[in-house]
Amino acid sequence: ALILQRGEQYQRSNEVLERVLQSQPVNHSAGFHLGCNQLKLENWERGWELFEAHRFHLKSRAPGLRLPEERLWRDQSLVGKHVLVEGEQGFGDQIQFSQLIRGLKEFGAKRVDYVVHPALGPLFATHQVKGVDRVLTEVNDAYDYYVPVMSLGQRLQVVPEAWKDEGSLLDSPISKGVTSKRPIGFFFSTATIGSTRARDIDYVKRWKSIGLESDFFLLLERWRRAGVPVVCLQTEIADDDRDRLTQIGVTLPLAEGASFADTAECIRSCRGVITIDTAVAHLAGSLGCPTAVLLPTWSDWRWGLGREQPRWYTSVRLFRQRQHGDWATLDWEGLRRMMETDDRA
């Protein structure tokens, strides 16, 4: 089933997973992947149901705070209640799903706190999330109910296109339109990030990094020769890559250890951002910055199947490999035009 999933054969993958669940109803790995497949195919109700029912039984997918079960919000009335939303999974997940929190106020919640990873604290302190009264980096006990942020898809029966226009961090709007003085920002590799677990290195290099491939680097060189300012949005860069970038005049404004708030300020100064599938994609999309997300042939469920624009962000366009493992098969010319054309003024 997973081989078929990676080959973008979702209907066949679903058939296998359905058979597994028929014979093994508590095979939570099968149920979780079937949920992801359904979300990829935009079968939202079934997808959220499976995603939520099975992920709590998988150690790598369950929320980490271990809050009291009796205070978990399922379908209780929220009228006049104080709700704690638990940030979970990766940084990108906590940014992306924050745009759903405002739905709790529509259900009558009087107050909503969002507890996030400490690395995201400065970002959310300077960029108000709609529907959130207070952002925390550690839990206090002053709440009636809590809910993991990725559970809001199922709890609120979210159809993403009904939410995306609002964004989550759009209290600080991006100035639109191309000017010669504003840079193009990019993020190309997570393979050097020190927090990457050893077992994930191969996955990261194959699926979450582009490296300074020839077409990408040639595009950066072309812009620099034309006098277009270019900035790298990474804080950790391999020495060889750093040398290549500085030789062609790419600016590296973010020192190692820079915060997401610092990255957000860099993005706000950019005419557009080019990035692989990482938290920067969700940050730029949430800020409303014109963003090109570079994807392999197989990508995470949230980017949809064959879509050029994701359901979650209006300012993001997706550029996909046409051939497995070959970044040269991206539509580089289309990406260049997106960054250079003044169609967002």
C-alpha positions as CSV (number, residue, x, y, z in Angstrom):
1,A,0.0,0.0,0.0
2,L,2.8,2.4,0.8
3,I,4.7,1.6,-2.4
4,L,1.5,2.4,-4.3
5,Q,1.1,5.6,-2.3
6,R,4.6,6.7,-3.1
7,G,3.8,6.0,-6.8
8,E,0.8,8.3,-6.6
9,Q,-1.6,5.3,-7.2
10,Y,-3.9,6.3,-4.4
11,Q,-7.0,4.3,-5.4
12,R,-5.1,1.0,-5.6
13,S,-3.3,1.9,-2.3
14,N,-6.7,2.6,-0.7
15,E,-8.0,-0.8,-1.8
16,V,-5.2,-2.5,-0.1
17,L,-5.5,-0.5,3.1
18,E,-9.3,-1.1,3.2
19,R,-8.7,-4.9,3.0
20,V,-6.2,-4.6,5.8
21,L,-8.6,-2.7,8.0
22,Q,-11.4,-5.2,7.3
23,S,-9.3,-8.1,8.6
24,Q,-7.4,-6.0,11.2
25,P,-9.6,-3.1,12.5
26,V,-7.0,-1.9,15.0
27,N,-4.2,-1.7,12.5
28,H,-3.7,1.9,13.2
29,S,-0.9,2.4,10.7
30,A,-3.1,1.2,7.9
31,G,-6.0,3.5,9.1
32,F,-3.7,6.5,9.4
33,H,-2.3,6.1,5.9
34,L,-5.8,5.5,4.5
35,G,-6.8,8.8,6.1
36,C,-3.9,10.6,4.6
37,N,-4.8,9.1,1.2
38,Q,-8.3,10.4,1.5
39,L,-7.2,13.8,2.5
40,K,-4.8,13.8,-0.5
41,L,-7.8,13.0,-2.7
42,E,-9.8,15.8,-0.9
43,N,-12.3,13.4,0.5
44,W,-12.3,15.6,3.6
45,E,-15.0,14.0,5.9
46,R,-13.7,10.5,5.5
47,G,-10.1,11.6,5.6
48,W,-10.4,13.6,8.8
49,E,-12.3,10.8,10.5
50,L,-9.6,8.2,9.7
51,F,-6.7,10.6,10.4
52,E,-8.1,11.4,13.8
53,A,-9.3,7.9,14.8
54,H,-5.9,6.3,14.2
55,R,-3.1,8.8,14.7
56,F,-3.4,8.9,18.5
57,H,-2.3,5.2,18.6
58,L,0.9,5.9,16.7
59,K,3.7,7.1,18.8
60,S,5.2,9.4,16.2
61,R,1.9,11.0,15.3
62,A,0.2,11.5,18.7
63,P,0.3,14.9,20.4
64,G,3.0,15.2,23.0
65,L,1.6,17.0,26.0
66,R,-0.3,14.1,27.5
67,L,-3.1,16.3,29.0
68,P,-6.0,14.9,31.0
69,E,-8.3,12.8,28.9
70,E,-11.4,14.1,30.7
71,R,-10.7,17.6,29.5
72,L,-10.3,16.8,25.8
73,W,-12.8,18.6,23.7
74,R,-14.7,16.3,21.5
75,D,-18.2,17.7,20.9
76,Q,-19.1,19.4,24.2
77,S,-20.6,22.9,24.2
78,L,-17.9,25.6,24.1
79,V,-20.2,28.5,24.9
80,G,-18.4,30.6,27.5
81,K,-15.5,28.2,27.8
82,H,-11.8,28.7,28.0
83,V,-10.1,26.4,25.4
84,L,-6.4,25.5,25.2
85,V,-5.2,24.5,21.7
86,E,-2.1,22.2,21.8
87,G,0.5,22.9,19.1
88,E,1.9,19.5,17.9
89,Q,4.0,17.8,15.3
90,G,6.4,20.0,13.3
91,F,6.8,23.7,13.1
92,G,5.1,23.8,9.8
93,D,2.1,21.9,11.2
94,Q,1.7,24.4,14.0
95,I,1.8,27.3,11.6
96,Q,-0.5,25.8,9.0
97,F,-3.2,24.5,11.4
98,S,-3.2,27.7,13.4
99,Q,-5.5,29.2,10.7
100,L,-8.3,26.8,11.9
101,I,-8.3,28.0,15.5
102,R,-10.6,30.9,14.8
103,G,-13.4,28.3,14.3
104,L,-13.5,27.7,18.0
105,K,-14.8,31.2,18.6
106,E,-17.6,30.4,16.1
107,F,-18.5,27.5,18.4
108,G,-18.9,29.9,21.3
109,A,-15.5,29.7,23.0
110,K,-15.0,32.7,25.3
111,R,-11.2,32.5,25.4
112,V,-8.7,30.5,23.4
113,D,-5.0,30.0,24.2
114,Y,-2.5,28.4,21.8
115,V,0.5,26.6,23.4
116,V,3.3,26.3,20.8
117,H,6.9,25.1,20.7
118,P,9.2,27.7,22.3
119,A,10.9,28.2,18.9
120,L,7.6,29.6,17.6
121,G,6.9,31.8,20.6
122,P,8.5,35.0,19.2
123,L,6.8,34.5,15.9
124,F,3.3,34.3,17.3
125,A,4.1,37.0,19.8
126,T,4.6,39.5,16.9
127,H,2.0,38.1,14.4
128,Q,-1.4,37.7,15.9
129,V,-3.3,34.5,15.1
130,K,-6.9,35.0,14.3
131,G,-9.1,33.7,17.1
132,V,-6.3,33.4,19.6
133,D,-6.4,35.5,22.8
134,R,-3.0,34.4,24.1
135,V,0.0,32.4,22.8
136,L,1.9,30.3,25.4
137,T,5.0,28.2,25.3
138,E,4.1,26.1,28.3
139,V,0.8,24.8,29.6
140,N,-1.0,26.2,32.6
141,D,-4.0,24.7,34.2
142,A,-6.5,27.5,33.6
143,Y,-8.7,26.0,30.9
144,D,-11.9,24.1,30.6
145,Y,-11.1,22.0,27.5
146,Y,-8.1,21.4,25.3
147,V,-7.8,20.2,21.8
148,P,-4.7,19.3,19.7
149,V,-4.4,21.7,16.8
150,M,-4.4,19.0,14.1
151,S,-7.6,17.6,15.6
152,L,-9.5,20.8,14.5
153,G,-9.8,19.4,11.0
154,Q,-12.1,16.7,12.2
155,R,-13.7,18.6,15.1
156,L,-14.7,21.5,12.9
157,Q,-15.3,19.4,9.7
158,V,-12.9,21.7,7.8
159,V,-13.0,22.0,4.0
160,P,-9.7,23.9,3.5
161,E,-10.8,26.2,0.6
162,A,-13.4,27.7,3.0
163,W,-10.6,28.8,5.3
164,K,-7.5,29.8,3.2
165,D,-8.5,33.3,2.2
166,E,-8.1,34.4,5.9
167,G,-4.6,33.0,6.4
168,S,-3.3,33.0,10.0
169,L,-0.7,35.7,10.2
170,L,-2.1,38.2,7.9
171,D,-2.2,41.0,10.4
172,S,1.2,41.9,9.0
173,P,0.3,42.0,5.2
174,I,3.0,41.6,2.6
175,S,3.6,44.6,0.3
176,K,2.8,43.2,-3.2
177,G,4.3,44.0,-6.6
178,V,7.7,43.4,-8.0
179,T,10.4,46.1,-7.5
180,S,14.0,45.9,-8.4
181,K,15.0,46.7,-4.8
182,R,13.2,43.8,-3.2
183,P,14.9,40.4,-3.0
184,I,13.8,36.9,-4.0
185,G,14.1,34.6,-1.0
186,F,14.8,30.9,-1.1
187,F,15.2,27.8,1.1
188,F,16.6,24.8,-0.7
189,S,17.7,22.1,1.8
190,T,17.0,20.7,5.2
191,A,19.7,18.0,5.0
192,T,22.2,20.0,7.1
193,I,19.8,20.7,10.0
194,G,21.3,19.4,13.2
195,S,18.0,18.3,14.7
196,T,17.3,15.9,11.8
197,R,17.3,12.3,13.2
198,A,19.8,9.9,11.7
199,R,17.1,7.6,10.4
200,D,15.5,10.5,8.5
201,I,18.6,11.8,6.7
202,D,17.9,9.7,3.6
203,Y,14.2,10.7,3.5
204,V,15.2,14.3,3.9
205,K,17.7,14.3,1.1
206,R,15.4,12.4,-1.3
207,W,12.1,14.2,-0.6
208,K,12.7,17.4,1.3
209,S,15.9,18.9,-0.3
210,I,16.8,20.1,-3.7
211,G,20.4,21.0,-3.1
212,L,22.1,23.5,-5.5
213,E,21.1,21.5,-8.6
214,S,22.2,23.0,-11.9
215,D,18.9,24.5,-13.0
216,F,18.2,26.1,-9.6
217,F,21.8,27.5,-9.3
218,L,21.7,28.8,-12.9
219,L,18.5,30.6,-12.1
220,L,20.1,32.2,-9.0
221,E,23.1,33.2,-11.1
222,R,20.9,34.7,-13.8
223,W,19.1,36.9,-11.3
224,R,22.3,38.0,-9.7
225,R,23.8,38.9,-13.1
226,A,20.7,41.0,-13.8
227,G,21.2,42.8,-10.5
228,V,18.2,41.1,-8.8
229,P,18.9,40.8,-5.0
230,V,18.6,37.2,-3.8
231,V,18.6,36.1,-0.1
232,C,18.9,32.7,1.4
233,L,16.4,32.0,4.2
234,Q,18.3,29.2,5.8
235,T,20.1,29.4,9.1
236,E,22.2,26.2,8.6
237,I,24.1,25.8,5.4
238,A,26.8,23.3,4.4
239,D,30.2,25.1,4.0
240,D,30.5,24.2,0.3
241,D,27.0,25.5,-0.4
242,R,27.7,28.7,1.5
243,D,30.8,29.3,-0.5
244,R,29.0,28.8,-3.8
245,L,26.2,31.2,-2.9
246,T,28.4,34.0,-1.6
247,Q,30.6,33.8,-4.7
248,I,27.6,34.8,-6.9
249,G,26.5,37.5,-4.4
250,V,23.6,35.8,-2.6
251,T,23.0,37.4,0.8
252,L,22.7,35.2,3.9
253,P,21.0,37.4,6.4
254,L,20.0,34.8,9.0
255,A,22.7,33.7,11.4
256,E,22.6,30.2,12.9
257,G,20.0,30.2,15.7
258,A,17.8,32.9,14.1
259,S,14.2,32.7,15.2
260,F,11.1,32.1,13.1
261,A,10.2,35.8,13.8
262,D,13.5,36.8,12.2
263,T,12.7,34.6,9.2
264,A,9.2,36.2,8.9
265,E,10.8,39.6,8.8
266,C,13.0,38.5,5.9
267,I,10.1,37.1,4.1
268,R,8.1,40.3,4.5
269,S,10.9,42.1,2.7
270,C,10.8,39.7,-0.3
271,R,9.0,40.1,-3.6
272,G,8.6,36.3,-3.5
273,V,9.9,33.1,-1.9
274,I,11.1,29.8,-3.5
275,T,11.2,26.9,-1.0
276,I,11.0,23.1,-0.6
277,D,8.3,21.5,1.5
278,T,9.3,22.8,4.9
279,A,8.0,25.2,7.7
280,V,9.2,28.1,5.6
281,A,6.6,27.2,2.9
282,H,3.8,27.4,5.5
283,L,5.2,30.6,7.1
284,A,5.5,32.4,3.7
285,G,2.0,31.2,2.7
286,S,0.5,32.3,5.9
287,L,2.1,35.7,5.5
288,G,0.6,36.0,2.1
289,C,3.9,36.2,0.3
290,P,4.0,35.0,-3.3
291,T,5.6,31.6,-2.8
292,A,6.8,28.8,-5.1
293,V,6.9,25.4,-3.3
294,L,9.1,22.8,-5.0
295,L,7.7,19.3,-4.7
296,P,9.0,15.8,-5.7
297,T,6.7,13.4,-7.6
298,W,5.3,12.1,-4.3
299,S,4.4,14.8,-1.7
300,D,2.6,15.2,1.5
301,W,-1.3,15.0,1.5
302,R,-1.7,18.7,2.3
303,W,-0.4,19.7,-1.2
304,G,-3.1,17.8,-3.0
305,L,-2.9,15.6,-6.1
306,G,-1.6,17.3,-9.1
307,R,-2.7,20.8,-8.0
308,E,-0.9,24.0,-9.0
309,Q,-2.3,25.9,-6.0
310,P,-2.9,24.3,-2.6
311,R,-6.2,24.5,-0.9
312,W,-4.6,26.2,2.1
313,Y,-2.9,29.3,0.8
314,T,-3.9,31.8,-2.0
315,S,-0.4,33.1,-2.5
316,V,1.3,29.7,-3.0
317,R,1.9,28.0,-6.3
318,L,3.2,24.4,-6.5
319,F,6.0,23.3,-8.9
320,R,6.3,19.5,-9.1
321,Q,8.9,17.1,-10.5
322,R,7.6,15.6,-13.8
323,Q,10.0,12.6,-13.4
324,H,10.8,10.8,-10.1
325,G,13.9,12.1,-8.4
326,D,14.7,14.6,-11.2
327,W,14.5,18.2,-10.1
328,A,15.5,19.3,-13.6
329,T,12.0,18.3,-14.8
330,L,10.4,21.2,-12.8
331,D,8.9,24.0,-14.7
332,W,11.8,26.3,-14.0
333,E,10.7,28.8,-16.7
334,G,7.3,29.1,-15.1
335,L,8.9,29.6,-11.7
336,R,11.1,32.4,-13.2
337,R,8.1,34.2,-14.7
338,M,6.2,33.9,-11.4
339,M,9.1,35.6,-9.5
340,E,9.7,38.3,-12.2
341,T,6.1,39.1,-13.4
342,D,4.4,42.0,-11.7
343,D,0.9,40.5,-11.5
344,R,0.3,40.9,-7.8
345,A,0.4,44.7,-7.5
